[in-house]
């Protein structure tokens, strides 16, 4: 998990927002501030009642505040780098990539901001 945490925090970038988040807390807060402004409006909360699913949908839209892989080859390369790749599960990895990333970013939010209970996700 530490390797994935380090990776995820490294993908957060405030350049297009004139913001320079430096600490893990600042980075996670920045990503979720962007999410709130750009995606977490009433209709999406109705459409995707679970926060994890809503955040995964946000990540699928390739927001500029965080740069996680979105192509098949990039997702597979990352899964190999992080050590959770198996050729048997390749389709599963691709299919669940954004939910997996959303879940892990929400865990970071719980860890650094402490404002959500991940046991209910």
N, C-alpha and C positions, 0 to 999 in steps of 0.2 A: 504493500500500500504506500510506503514512503516513496518509492520510485515513481509511482503514478501521481502521488501528491506533488512531488517536485516538478514533474512534467506538466501537470495541469496548471500549476501556478506560473510556470514559465510561458504558458501560451496566452496569458492575459496581458493585453496591451492597450494603453489609453491614448496612443498617438492621435488617432482621429477625433478624439474627444477633448484634446488639450488638457489631459490629466496624466499624472505620472504616479500611479499607485506603486508603492515600493514594498511594503510589508505584506505578508499573507492576508492579514485582516483587511488592509486597504484594497488589495486586489479582489478579494471575494466580495467585499461591499460594493466595489465598482461594478463588477459583473452583474450583481443582482440589482443595483440601481439602474443599469442599462436595461435589464430584463423588465423591470417595473415600468420604465418609460416606453419601451419599444414593443412589448408583447403582452404583458400581464393585465390587459384591460378586461372589462366585464364579460364581453362575448367569449373571449378565450378561456376565462375561468369557468364559464358555463360549458363550453365545448370540451375542455380538458379539466375535469374537476380535480384530478390528482396533480399536485405540484410537480412531482417527478415527470409526469407525462407532458405537462405544460412546458416545463423547462427543456425537456427533450425536443419538443416541437420548435422551441426557440432556437436551440442549437442546430437543428436541421435547416434553419433559414440562414445559416452561416453568418452570424453576427460579427461585426468587425472588432468587438471588444475582446473576443477570445478566438483563438485560431486552432481548433481541433481538426483532425483529419475528417474529410467528408467523401473522398473517393475510395473505391474498393481497394485499390493498391495501397493507398496511404493507411487505411484502417488495418489491413493485414500486416503491413510493415510495423505499425505501432504495436499491434497485439504480439508480434514476435519480439519486438524490443522490450516490451513490458513483461514478457514471460507467460502470457495467458493464451497463446496460440496453440491450436492443434488442428491439423489438416482435416480431421473428422468433423470438427466444429466450425469450420470456416464460414459456412452459410449462416450459422447461428450467430457468430461473432459480427458479421456484417449486418444482419437483421436487427441485432440488439445494441449496436454500437452507441447510438445516441441516448438510449435509456441508461446504458451502463455509464456513460460519461455524466449524464445528468445526475444519476444516483451518487456518483463519487464526488461531484462538485457540491451537491447538497450535503454530503458528509463533511466536506471542508467548511461549508457554511456553518454547520452545527459545531464543528470543532473550533473555528476561529471567531465566529460571531455569537454562537450559543443561543440564537433566537428561534431555532426550530428543533423539534424532536424527530430525529430520523427514524425512530422505531415505528412511527405511524405512516411512513412513506411506502 
